[in-house]
Amino acid sequence: MSQNATVNVDIKLGVNKFHVDEGHPHIILAANPDINESVN
């Protein structure tokens, strides 16, 4: 017997697929950034 599974696309796309490890961030912000520094 086969079953048809329906998937709600909005729910499937809205699932947070990223684990956030706040204790070990992979992006570290500068404490006192230089506003005149160029980021080209």
QUIKA-V229326 format. One record per pair of residues at least 24 apart in sequence whose C-alpha atoms are under 7 Angstrom apart, sorted by sequence separation. I is the first residue (numbers start at 1). J is the second residue. D is the distance in whole Angstrom. If there is no record, write none. Layout:
i={I	I}
j={J	J}
d={D	D}
This chain:
none
